[in-house]
Every structure is written in structure tokens, then in C-alpha cells.
Amino acid sequence: FRLEKIPPKIARLFVETFPKDSTVRILNIDPKFSQGMELEPGSSHVEVAAEEYETERRWIDLVSSPN
């Protein structure tokens, strides 16, 4: 028998904001947010903030992308 390694499941996070220059942070992990970043599937706590606007925080569920 030869076993094949199962590829890790990943999800990609894209965030569209208004205003466009808003700051996006993921509060429950260390890496800094970047558009399309790869994350493990599961819940992420996302914060979007901009000067002169109310800050918004939401838990979102990420699912793995199809292979």
C-alpha cells in the first residue's frame, strides 16, 4: 500500500469595504490581513474600521475552497 497525503483544506478571505480605504483586521489570529489570504476553514472575527465611521466587528464562517 502507498498512502497519499491529503492536501490541507484552505479558505481564502476577501473583504470589500466602504469606504475603500478602511482598515481590515482579523482579531483571532496573528497574521496581518491581506486580500485573498489563505486561512484554515472555521470562524474568523473580522473588524473593519475607518476614520469618522463606526467600527464594525463580525464573526464569519470560512469554508474550504474546492480543489
Buried (B, 14 or more C-beta within 10 A) or exposed (E): EEEEEEEEEBBEBEBEBEEEEBEBBBEEEEEEBEEEBEBEBEEBEBBBBBEEEEEEEEEEEBEBEEE
